[in-house]
């Protein structure tokens, strides 16, 4: 192997190491410690958005969805939601019902998000798999490493999530 090729590989390797270090340092939106039971994380949804009053806009609201479909539960602010091992759990405000909708992304896939707006919570409780949040043009917006505590996240710029 030529010296030039080895140097190029060294530069690329160093760049990837620096990039990985930047993402692995700490989550940007870390929440305070929350209870953990067995291999589960307990998520506590933040306060409801200010625009929860009944209005013509709220009446025409559409519920957030993911594709492919995933299991979910509705919950109110302050109520605990268990995120079991193997899941990336993501909670988003559902204006159609006035509660948070928490999705359990278990199956390895890239999930397209529809009608995800505002602040919610997420926790990556997968074993050894980082989750990637993508913007409209497919650019990586954020990386959630496994075994992190639940964190608050603004879903508005996120168009898809890959949980593996």
N, C-alpha and C positions, 0 to 999 in steps of 0.2 A: 504494500500500500504506500502510495507516495506521501511525502511530508505535507504537501498542500492539502491532500484529502484528509489526512489525520488532523491537521490544524482546523479545517472546516468542521469536522466532526466535534472537535474540542469546543469550538465556539458555539455550535448548536447545542451541545450538551450543557455548557455553562449557562446559556440563555434559558434552557428549559429548567435547570436547577433554580435559577433566580426567579423565574415565573412561578414555579411550584412553591418556593419559599414564601413568595408574596401572598399566595392564596392560603397557605397553611398557617400563617402567623396567628390570626385570630378572626373570628367572624366580625364583620363591621357592625352588626346590629344585635349583639349578644344581649339577651335578657337576663335578669337576675336569676339566681338559682331557683329551680322549681323542683317539686318532689319527683322522685323516680321510684317506681315499683318494679321489682324483678328486672326484666330487660325492657321495660316500657318507660317512656317519658310522659309526663303529665303536662299538657299544654293548658294555659289559662288565657282565654281570648281577651283582647284589650277592650276598653270601653267602646260602645257603639258609636258609629260616626254621628256627627251633629245633625246631618240631614235625614233623620229618621222619622220626622213628622209626616203624617199622611198628606200627600199632595197629588196633583195630577201626574207629576213626574214619578212619584213612588208607585202610583197605581199602574203605570205603564212599564215598571221595572221588569228586567229579565234576570232570571237566576243564573249565576255563574256555572259553567260546565267545563268538563275536560273531555278530550277525545284522544285515544280510546277511553271509554267509560271506566270509572273507578268507583269503589264504594265510598260513601260519605255519610256524615251525620250533621244535623243542625244543632246548634247550641247557642246559648245566650252569653253575653259578656260576663266574665268572672267565673263561669262554670268550667270545671276540669274536663278535659278530653284526653283519653289514653291513646298514645301512639305506640303500638306494639312493635316489637323487634321485626326488622325486615321492611318497614314502611318509611317512606318519606311522607310526612303529614303536612298538609298545607291548608290553612284556614283563611277564608276570604269572606267579606261581608256580602250577604245575600239580601239585596233590597226588596226582592219579591216577597219575602216572608219576614223581614226585619230581624234576622238572626245570622250568626256566622255559619258558614257551610265549610266543614272540615273534610277534605278529601284524603283518602288513604291510598297513596300511590305505591303499590306493592310490585306489580308486574313490570319487568324491565321494558321501558318504552319511552318514546318522546311524546309527551302529552301536550296537545294544543289547547290553549286556554281561551275561553270565550266569556266575555263580560266580567273579567276580573279587574276590579278597580278599587283603589284605596288600600289602606293598611290592614294587614292581618298578621298571622303568625305562621311559622313553619318550624319543623324539626326533622333532621335527617337521622332516623333511627335504623338505618340500614347497616349491614355488616360489611365494612370494607369498601363501600361504593360512594363516591362523591356524586352529588346532584348538581346539575348545571341549569341555570336560569338564562333564557335567551330572549333577546329583544326582537323587534319587528323584522330586522334585516338578518337575523340569525346570529348576531354577535353575542358572545358570552357577557352577560351583565354581572353575574355573580356565581360563586361556587359554594355549596354547602357541604362541608366535610361530614363524614359519619360521626355519630356519637356526640354531636354538639348539643348544647342546651337549646330549648326553644328560643327563637328570636323573632322580633317584630320585623315585618317586611312590607314595603310598598309594592303592590302587585301591578300598579298601573302600567309601567313600561314593559312588563313581562308578557311575552306572547306564547312561550312554550317552556316546558320543563322536561329535562331528561334525567331520570332517577338512577341511571346506571352507566 
